[in-house]
Amino acid sequence: MDKPLRIVILGGGTAGWMAANLFAKRWTPAQVQITLMESPEIPIIGVGEGSTPSLKRFFHYLELPEQEWMPQCHATYKANIRFVDWSPASGINNYSHPFYSQPDVFNERAFFTNCRTRRLGLDVITDPEKFFINGELARQGKVPIAPANFPFQMEYGYHFDSQLLGRYLAGVASSRGVIHHQAKLAEVLRNDRGEITALQTEAGDLIAGDFFIDCTGFASLLMQKALAVPFNSYQHQLFNDSAVVMPTAAITNPPVETRSTALSAGWCWQIPLAHRTGNGYVYSSQFISADQAEAEFRAHIGMVESAQECRHLKMRVGQLAQHWSHNCIGLGLSQGFIEPLEATALHLVQLTIEALMDALDQHQFTCAGRDDFNRKVNNHFEGVRDYIIAHYKLNTRGVNNAFGSDYWRANRENKHLPESLLQILDVWYRCGDLDAELAQRKIKPAFNSASWHCLLAGYGAFPPLAANQPGQHKGDLYYEGKVKDFVEGCAMNFPLQAEVLK
């Protein structure tokens, strides 16, 4: 290229500044000029977030140490997600979805085998947290930061203040050459091919570019408003469209897990930060009003008498028909959203940015890789969608009169299931090889086999026990493989989160 490619990002927030930082790290100023324009009048939605382990990879790639960014964002470590009261009729009060780490390779086969054995009707241990190191660490309140003499790599996520993270990443990006404009958008200029050529500010300035990244949130000012890209809703598969949120005081010994508790028309998150606790009730307005949801939420978090106000948010669940249209790419909420149940929002942002950078590099900064990019990102969204839908479809609330409501019955009776999810459930209930089913898919699934086993076993999605059992612990690899000794022995190497955050 004779002159640098000009990438213009419209909108800040975590998604916009993640993109700016990754672009600045991948390409030199001689290759790419990066400009981020945001309006100082538009607040960030952030309510305190959790992440998947992909964010750990993000910070490692940018060479930003945890000792630097975590205190500035009041961040804590996250090893696990705990689901409470999602499947009460199965006899399981709560279950864990631990993040998979290298030591788990030793117990993965035992867990998979026990799940298949239980699907055959034999009474064996299938609690996910008993097989995976992060499940045990979460149980003990320990952080997954191993000492130098621990010979295995640990994976984990974080809890953090999303507003502070956005500000921190803005500072990093600006120090690394990203041009930052604070201005309000007045008009989107396009050429006769429909491509965006420049953004005009209310002050009359023109910010020209070759590629544009839409990080304007649910407004989707470039992708949907300017380019009229259709939006494919998941409303018939995922009912939740609203949330009510309120922070509470910090927990003295913050847990190393996000807590997701099922309520009458949705679920409530608890995200432990260093300076406060983030709480929110995600619900469907088809089944409960905003006032009723707030009352239930306040009762759940013990804030009925509090004068503190709640914030009410609306969500639009689904994805764009194309994530890259003309010379514009949607990112974050502007490209789509699949509710926060498994903290996949920033995970999808990161995958989208990485796919875009690979496509531009491979095709000499042209649009030649657009179709392949759209297929990849669409598949990532659909993979997450399938996993989230399964949480609702498999619920047993209301079965045998346990915590029933119209909302949970409607989710359980929902017939609008993607074929890709039906295939997974069919393999599971036919006692087939779920690992092989996922491995043969063309696109790597958003959630691996271990995650699917955690979900299905955690829900107790098994047939009734057979009448004739082989005897205590026979055929149970949890006992035969001495899994308990291994997991608890490994956990002895790790410190308590309360000690690390001092």
Secondary structure, DSSP 8 states (H G I E B T S, - for coil): --S-EEEEEE--HHHHHHHHHHHHHHS-TTTEEEEEEE-TTS------EE--THHHHHHHHHT--HHHHHHHTT-EEE-EEEEESSSGGGT-SEEEEE---GGGGGTHHHHHHHHHHHHTT------GGGTSHHHHHHHHTB-S---TT--S----EEEE-HHHHHHHHHHHHHHTT-EEEE--EEEEEE-TTS-EEEEEETTS-EEE-SEEEE--GGG-IIIIIIS---EEE-TTT----EEEE--EE--SS--SEEEEEEETTEEEEEEE-SSEEEEEEEE-TTTS-HHHHHHHHHHHHT-TT-----EEEE---EEES-SEETTEEE-GGGTEE--GGG--HHHHHHHHHHHHHHHHHHTTTSSTTHHHHHHHHHHHHHHHHHHHHHHHHT--TTGGGSS--HHHHHHHT-----HHHHHHHHHHHTT--HHHHHHTSSS--SS-HHHHHHHHHHTT------SS---TTTT-HHHHTTHHHHHHHHHTTS-BHHHHT-
